[in-house]
Amino acid sequence: MQWWIWPLGAVSFILFIFVLNKWTRFGEFKIKTLDIIVIPVWVILHFTMGYRFGVSLLLWFLLVWFVVGTILSWFLLQSKWHWRLFWHKYWQWSGLIGSLLLLIVTIIGFWHH
């Protein structure tokens, strides 16, 4: 199996969820695309790094992201953010960070191909 199948699958999955939210009644719920893609993107990032580089640094990325989340929660919850709003935004930011890391790993993978 080629390593680039995983990022291609991620793009297909994200587009499918986006279309599902826009063109069906699924969008009436307060669930956005960023709420759904978090776990699949991190799993796809793990497999992409594993297939391309032979090692996955996913646990280190998650550890750094959790430390950043701890610092963010300390600052934002003191500045009158509600805890549910913070955790919802942090969940969405996790999807964005995972997508950004997947994009970076894919570009580096093609660069060193």
C-alpha positions in Angstrom: 0.0 0.0 0.0 1.3 3.4 -0.9 1.7 6.0 1.9 -0.1 8.8 0.0 -3.4 6.8 0.0 -4.0 8.0 3.6 -3.8 11.7 3.0 -6.0 11.2 -0.1 -8.5 9.4 2.0 -8.4 12.2 4.6 -9.2 14.8 1.9 -12.0 12.6 0.6 -13.4 12.1 4.1 -13.3 15.8 4.9 -15.0 16.7 1.6 -17.7 14.0 2.2 -18.5 15.3 5.7 -18.5 18.9 4.4 -21.0 18.0 1.6 -23.0 15.9 4.1 -23.3 19.0 6.3 -24.3 21.3 3.5 -26.7 19.3 1.4 -28.6 17.2 4.0 -30.5 17.8 7.1 -27.4 16.7 9.0 -26.4 20.4 9.0 -29.4 21.4 11.1 -27.7 19.8 14.1 -25.0 22.0 15.7 -22.3 19.6 14.6 -19.8 21.1 12.2 -17.2 19.5 10.0 -14.4 20.3 12.5 -16.3 18.4 15.2 -16.4 15.2 13.2 -12.9 15.0 11.6 -10.8 15.2 14.8 -10.2 11.6 15.5 -10.1 10.3 11.9 -7.5 13.0 11.0 -5.2 12.1 13.9 -5.5 8.3 13.1 -4.7 9.1 9.4 -1.8 11.2 10.5 -0.5 8.2 12.5 -0.8 5.8 9.6 0.7 8.3 7.1 3.8 8.9 9.2 4.2 5.2 9.8 4.0 4.2 6.2 6.1 7.1 4.9 8.8 7.5 7.5 8.6 4.2 9.4 7.9 5.9 12.7 5.0 7.8 14.1 5.6 10.8 16.3 1.9 11.1 17.0 2.2 10.6 20.7 4.7 13.5 20.9 2.5 15.8 18.9 -0.4 15.0 21.1 1.6 15.5 24.3 2.7 18.9 23.1 -0.9 19.8 22.0 -2.2 18.7 25.5 0.4 21.0 27.2 -0.6 23.8 24.9 -4.3 23.1 25.8 -3.4 23.2 29.5 -1.8 26.6 29.1 -4.7 27.8 27.0 -7.3 26.6 29.5 -5.5 28.3 32.3 -5.5 31.7 30.5 -8.9 31.5 28.8 -10.9 30.1 31.7 -9.5 32.9 33.8 -10.6 35.5 31.3 -14.3 34.4 31.7 -14.7 31.8 29.0 -17.2 29.1 29.9 -15.6 25.7 30.2 -18.0 24.1 27.6 -17.1 26.8 25.1 -13.4 26.3 25.7 -13.6 22.5 25.3 -15.7 22.8 22.2 -13.2 25.2 20.7 -10.2 23.1 21.8 -11.8 20.1 20.1 -12.2 22.0 16.9 -8.6 23.4 17.2 -7.4 19.8 17.6 -9.0 19.0 14.2 -7.3 22.0 12.7 -3.9 21.1 14.2 -4.2 17.5 13.1 -5.1 18.6 9.5 -2.2 21.1 9.5 0.2 18.4 10.7 -1.1 16.0 8.1 -0.6 18.6 5.4 3.0 19.2 6.6 3.8 15.5 6.8 2.4 15.0 3.3 4.4 17.8 1.8 7.6 16.6 3.5 6.8 13.0 2.4 6.5 14.1 -1.2 9.6 16.3 -0.9 11.7 13.4 0.2 10.1 10.8 -2.1 
